[in-house]
Amino acid sequence: PRDGWAPAAAGVNVDLRRFDPADAAACLRGKHVMILGESTTRDLYGAFADVAGLRANIRGCMNSGGRAKPICHRTVASADNETRVSFQFLSSSNASREMEVTRSLVGYGAPAAVFAYCMAYDWLNTVPPSDQPEARAPPSDAMGAACLQNIDANILSAAPGTPLFLLGPTYPPGWVEPYENRTRPGSRMGRLFQAIERPFGISCERKPDGDFKVVSARGVRGPIDRYNVVGHRKRDMIHPYDNAHTPTVQMMLNHMC
């Protein structure tokens, strides 16, 4: 359904629980959850907070206007300050001023979980379009490495063992690469996935029964698939409709709770 969470109806053979607002609030009670990413992740932060009864302010939260403009971050808390959800907008991920913001958010309390989307547009030129000669050069992991550098230095160093979940990309604007190229060998989208997943030690392995599983040498959970879940359900060719965030929010809660 366009506005429903019905994995069984879609033929998904996994044990997924549907969290209503009371369930979500109970799961998050007493926890601090951090969400890192760009504008689609900012909107996901709003949807995640909303399902737990928290009203996050996401309006105007962008990193734009040059280096002089502050790094956007938001935090919403319950009335008793027992439950807190934080968001930080990542552009370079490991720029000094971005790392300072991450460190300050950890100051609210050790996070119970971190959900990170590491496709940072400041690093997009390290993964050139498929039709450029540079695309044949050895792949760059700079984008994922920068994101992981921030997380290691400012979150995991302060709170070792914090569960880290990697959020997968939604399909980016057409100018990144045409949608029909997504499954082609050497596609830019495929290389973007690899540029993020390699530093996190993520790979796909065949199990003894012939099925496959995703593993991470770093113990990272995910990636949580947004690419196929959202598809073309976007209000402006970039940002998913509000209801397109629902499956991702439910998967996040299933992973946490």
Kinemage of the C-alpha trace (Angstrom):
@kinemage 1
@onewidth
@group {chain A} dominant
@subgroup {mainchain}
@vectorlist {calphas} color= white
{ca pro a 1} P 0.000 0.000 0.000
{ca arg a 2} L 1.152 3.539 -0.690
{ca asp a 3} L 0.561 4.650 2.882
{ca gly a 4} L 0.695 1.401 4.856
{ca trp a 5} L 3.298 -0.862 6.453
{ca ala a 6} L 2.284 -4.372 5.343
{ca pro a 7} L 5.398 -6.489 4.756
{ca ala a 8} L 3.444 -9.775 4.823
{ca ala a 9} L 1.113 -8.519 2.093
{ca ala a 10} L 4.177 -7.675 0.023
{ca gly a 11} L 5.507 -11.215 0.404
{ca val a 12} L 8.253 -10.353 2.889
{ca asn a 13} L 8.957 -13.512 4.873
{ca val a 14} L 10.484 -11.972 7.990
{ca asp a 15} L 9.273 -11.381 11.513
{ca leu a 16} L 8.598 -7.638 11.526
{ca arg a 17} L 6.642 -5.943 14.270
{ca arg a 18} L 4.434 -2.927 13.623
{ca phe a 19} L 5.166 -0.190 16.176
{ca asp a 20} L 2.311 2.144 16.968
{ca pro a 21} L 3.056 5.431 18.792
{ca ala a 22} L 2.702 3.820 22.230
{ca asp a 23} L 5.040 0.963 21.290
{ca ala a 24} L 7.591 3.360 19.787
{ca ala a 25} L 7.498 5.643 22.836
{ca ala a 26} L 7.997 2.662 25.143
{ca cys a 27} L 10.964 1.428 23.108
{ca leu a 28} L 12.634 4.848 23.093
{ca arg a 29} L 11.891 5.660 26.716
{ca gly a 30} L 15.063 6.788 28.478
{ca lys a 31} L 17.150 6.557 25.311
{ca his a 32} L 19.114 9.028 23.204
{ca val a 33} L 19.065 8.189 19.479
{ca met a 34} L 21.338 9.992 17.017
{ca ile a 35} L 20.556 10.280 13.297
{ca leu a 36} L 23.203 11.617 10.912
{ca gly a 37} L 22.824 12.469 7.224
{ca glu a 38} L 21.616 14.935 4.625
{ca ser a 39} L 18.217 16.413 3.756
{ca thr a 40} L 16.376 13.109 3.141
{ca thr a 41} L 17.726 11.895 6.493
{ca arg a 42} L 16.616 15.144 8.139
{ca asp a 43} L 13.069 14.354 6.993
{ca leu a 44} L 13.470 10.769 8.243
{ca tyr a 45} L 14.497 12.184 11.629
{ca gly a 46} L 11.241 14.127 11.727
{ca ala a 47} L 9.219 11.001 10.892
{ca phe a 48} L 11.117 8.906 13.450
{ca ala a 49} L 10.534 11.429 16.230
{ca asp a 50} L 6.897 11.844 15.224
{ca val a 51} L 6.004 8.172 15.596
{ca ala a 52} L 7.197 8.363 19.223
{ca gly a 53} L 5.084 11.448 19.894
{ca leu a 54} L 7.941 13.949 19.677
{ca arg a 55} L 7.562 17.009 17.453
{ca ala a 56} L 10.887 17.735 15.798
{ca asn a 57} L 11.569 21.031 14.067
{ca ile a 58} L 13.170 20.246 10.702
{ca arg a 59} L 12.314 23.478 8.900
{ca gly a 60} L 15.259 25.196 7.238
{ca cys a 61} L 17.775 22.615 8.423
{ca met a 62} L 20.440 22.615 5.680
{ca asn a 63} L 24.205 23.036 5.445
{ca ser a 64} L 24.382 25.717 2.770
{ca gly a 65} L 25.691 29.217 2.314
{ca gly a 66} L 29.388 28.438 2.611
{ca arg a 67} L 31.717 27.654 5.465
{ca ala a 68} L 30.571 30.598 7.551
{ca lys a 69} L 27.099 29.161 8.090
{ca pro a 70} L 26.654 26.965 11.191
{ca ile a 71} L 26.251 23.199 10.819
{ca cys a 72} L 22.567 22.387 11.158
{ca his a 73} L 21.610 20.125 14.027
{ca arg a 74} L 18.385 19.524 15.899
{ca thr a 75} L 17.409 17.791 19.134
{ca val a 76} L 13.931 17.000 20.389
{ca ala a 77} L 13.221 15.646 23.863
{ca ser a 78} L 10.255 14.424 25.833
{ca ala a 79} L 8.726 16.730 28.439
{ca asp a 80} L 10.723 15.020 31.197
{ca asn a 81} L 13.926 14.993 29.103
{ca glu a 82} L 14.153 11.214 29.508
{ca thr a 83} L 13.863 10.526 25.768
{ca arg a 84} L 15.910 12.398 23.193
{ca val a 85} L 16.375 12.169 19.407
{ca ser a 86} L 19.155 14.190 17.746
{ca phe a 87} L 19.949 14.957 14.128
{ca gln a 88} L 23.049 16.371 12.465
{ca phe a 89} L 23.343 17.419 8.833
{ca leu a 90} L 26.494 15.953 7.240
{ca ser a 91} L 28.172 17.651 4.285
{ca ser a 92} L 31.822 16.628 4.593
{ca ser a 93} L 31.322 14.449 7.680
{ca asn a 94} L 34.887 14.883 8.935
{ca ala a 95} L 35.280 18.669 8.678
{ca ser a 96} L 36.402 20.056 12.027
{ca arg a 97} L 33.227 22.044 12.648
{ca glu a 98} L 31.036 19.039 11.792
{ca met a 99} L 32.992 16.833 14.166
{ca glu a 100} L 32.594 19.434 16.911
{ca val a 101} L 28.814 19.307 16.488
{ca thr a 102} L 28.793 15.495 16.655
{ca arg a 103} L 30.827 15.639 19.849
{ca ser a 104} L 28.410 18.157 21.367
{ca leu a 105} L 25.406 15.948 20.616
{ca val a 106} L 27.037 13.023 22.397
{ca gly a 107} L 27.229 15.375 25.361
{ca tyr a 108} L 23.460 15.003 25.770
{ca gly a 109} L 24.107 11.410 26.806
{ca ala a 110} L 25.620 8.259 25.349
{ca pro a 111} L 23.413 7.244 22.429
{ca ala a 112} L 21.486 3.991 22.601
{ca ala a 113} L 21.769 3.787 18.804
{ca val a 114} L 23.252 5.753 15.919
{ca phe a 115} L 21.696 5.713 12.436
{ca ala a 116} L 24.075 7.178 9.858
{ca tyr a 117} L 23.590 8.012 6.193
{ca cys a 118} L 27.046 8.622 4.777
{ca met a 119} L 26.404 9.789 1.206
{ca ala a 120} L 27.887 13.265 1.681
{ca tyr a 121} L 27.626 15.503 -1.373
{ca asp a 122} L 30.904 17.270 -0.618
{ca trp a 123} L 32.598 13.982 -1.551
{ca leu a 124} L 30.535 13.286 -4.670
{ca asn a 125} L 33.382 14.249 -7.014
{ca thr a 126} L 35.424 11.325 -5.648
{ca val a 127} L 32.938 8.993 -7.393
{ca pro a 128} L 32.811 10.399 -10.945
{ca pro a 129} L 29.989 9.703 -13.430
{ca ser a 130} L 30.248 6.495 -15.417
{ca asp a 131} L 30.802 8.317 -18.720
{ca gln a 132} L 33.926 10.153 -17.488
{ca pro a 133} L 37.434 8.699 -17.933
{ca glu a 134} L 38.055 9.169 -14.206
{ca ala a 135} L 35.441 6.484 -13.519
{ca arg a 136} L 37.957 3.872 -14.661
{ca ala a 137} L 40.434 4.879 -11.964
{ca pro a 138} L 40.779 2.782 -8.789
{ca pro a 139} L 37.714 3.365 -6.596
{ca ser a 140} L 37.859 5.932 -3.804
{ca asp a 141} L 36.554 5.166 -0.327
{ca ala a 142} L 36.904 8.779 0.831
{ca met a 143} L 33.172 9.349 1.295
{ca gly a 144} L 32.599 6.415 3.643
{ca ala a 145} L 35.954 6.834 5.357
{ca ala a 146} L 35.184 10.467 6.238
{ca cys a 147} L 31.847 9.492 7.771
{ca leu a 148} L 33.398 6.662 9.759
{ca gln a 149} L 36.210 8.945 10.951
{ca asn a 150} L 33.656 11.251 12.587
{ca ile a 151} L 31.721 8.368 14.135
{ca asp a 152} L 34.874 6.696 15.479
{ca ala a 153} L 36.404 9.894 16.854
{ca asn a 154} L 33.341 11.481 18.408
{ca ile a 155} L 30.798 8.752 19.173
{ca leu a 156} L 32.413 5.327 19.513
{ca ser a 157} L 35.455 6.696 21.347
{ca ala a 158} L 33.137 8.240 23.958
{ca ala a 159} L 30.616 5.397 24.023
{ca pro a 160} L 32.268 2.149 22.865
{ca gly a 161} L 29.829 -0.550 21.847
{ca thr a 162} L 27.119 1.872 20.717
{ca pro a 163} L 24.994 0.058 18.105
{ca leu a 164} L 25.733 1.633 14.725
{ca phe a 165} L 23.230 1.246 11.901
{ca leu a 166} L 24.050 2.286 8.350
{ca leu a 167} L 21.154 3.851 6.448
{ca gly a 168} L 21.195 3.053 2.754
{ca pro a 169} L 20.643 5.791 0.158
{ca thr a 170} L 17.380 6.687 -1.415
{ca tyr a 171} L 17.737 7.055 -5.173
{ca pro a 172} L 19.484 10.406 -5.666
{ca pro a 173} L 18.620 13.140 -8.191
{ca gly a 174} L 18.797 12.210 -11.866
{ca trp a 175} L 21.857 14.407 -12.350
{ca val a 176} L 23.845 11.971 -10.175
{ca glu a 177} L 23.093 9.175 -12.650
{ca pro a 178} L 20.029 8.121 -14.690
{ca tyr a 179} L 17.826 5.673 -12.806
{ca glu a 180} L 18.023 3.022 -15.528
{ca asn a 181} L 21.808 2.778 -15.040
{ca arg a 182} L 21.527 1.617 -11.458
{ca thr a 183} L 22.091 -2.100 -12.110
{ca arg a 184} L 24.750 -1.747 -14.796
{ca pro a 185} L 28.283 -2.945 -14.012
{ca gly a 186} L 30.412 0.003 -12.946
{ca ser a 187} L 27.422 2.329 -12.535
{ca arg a 188} L 27.984 5.440 -10.478
{ca met a 189} L 25.273 4.368 -8.062
{ca gly a 190} L 26.935 1.017 -7.550
{ca arg a 191} L 30.274 2.711 -6.923
{ca leu a 192} L 28.633 5.091 -4.440
{ca phe a 193} L 27.313 2.116 -2.487
{ca gln a 194} L 30.810 0.591 -2.493
{ca ala a 195} L 32.492 3.860 -1.494
{ca ile a 196} L 30.409 3.863 1.679
{ca glu a 197} L 30.226 0.145 2.444
{ca arg a 198} L 33.909 -0.761 2.017
{ca pro a 199} L 35.212 1.427 4.900
{ca phe a 200} L 32.495 -0.076 7.120
{ca gly a 201} L 33.702 -3.584 6.226
{ca ile a 202} L 30.336 -4.513 4.721
{ca ser a 203} L 30.137 -7.414 2.299
{ca cys a 204} L 27.698 -10.041 1.069
{ca glu a 205} L 28.498 -13.678 1.878
{ca arg a 206} L 26.885 -16.917 0.781
{ca lys a 207} L 25.534 -19.040 3.636
{ca pro a 208} L 25.831 -22.864 3.705
{ca asp a 209} L 22.198 -23.174 2.623
{ca gly a 210} L 22.958 -21.185 -0.538
{ca asp a 211} L 21.243 -18.017 0.642
{ca phe a 212} L 23.133 -14.773 1.229
{ca lys a 213} L 23.759 -12.593 4.271
{ca val a 214} L 25.213 -9.123 4.784
{ca val a 215} L 28.134 -8.989 7.203
{ca ser a 216} L 30.401 -6.249 8.531
{ca ala a 217} L 33.944 -6.628 9.780
{ca arg a 218} L 33.249 -3.566 11.951
{ca gly a 219} L 30.054 -4.950 13.490
{ca val a 220} L 27.935 -2.328 11.709
{ca arg a 221} L 24.277 -3.276 11.280
{ca gly a 222} L 22.686 -2.725 7.902
{ca pro a 223} L 22.592 -1.104 5.508
{ca ile a 224} L 18.904 -0.510 6.091
{ca asp a 225} L 17.446 -0.453 2.593
{ca arg a 226} L 15.871 2.847 1.588
{ca tyr a 227} L 16.806 2.623 -2.087
{ca asn a 228} L 14.176 0.033 -3.021
{ca val a 229} L 11.656 0.965 -0.326
{ca val a 230} L 11.380 4.600 -1.431
{ca gly a 231} L 11.976 4.165 -5.172
{ca his a 232} L 10.316 7.023 -7.043
{ca arg a 233} L 7.968 7.978 -4.192
{ca lys a 234} L 9.385 11.488 -3.934
{ca arg a 235} L 7.717 14.863 -3.747
{ca asp a 236} L 10.421 16.730 -5.692
{ca met a 237} L 12.681 14.078 -7.309
{ca ile a 238} L 14.893 14.095 -4.198
{ca his a 239} L 12.898 13.992 -0.954
{ca pro a 240} L 10.560 11.068 -0.200
{ca tyr a 241} L 6.905 11.695 0.533
{ca asp a 242} L 6.158 11.576 4.250
{ca asn a 243} L 4.526 8.149 4.022
{ca ala a 244} L 7.552 6.760 2.157
{ca his a 245} L 9.541 7.155 5.393
{ca thr a 246} L 7.169 4.840 7.278
{ca pro a 247} L 8.813 1.509 6.312
{ca thr a 248} L 12.287 2.852 7.168
{ca val a 249} L 11.107 4.119 10.558
{ca gln a 250} L 9.527 0.746 11.271
{ca met a 251} L 12.728 -1.075 10.284
{ca met a 252} L 14.754 1.236 12.537
{ca leu a 253} L 12.474 0.452 15.468
{ca asn a 254} L 12.575 -3.290 14.710
{ca his a 255} L 16.376 -3.162 14.748
{ca met a 256} L 16.467 -1.213 18.031
{ca cys a 257} L 13.680 -2.865 19.948
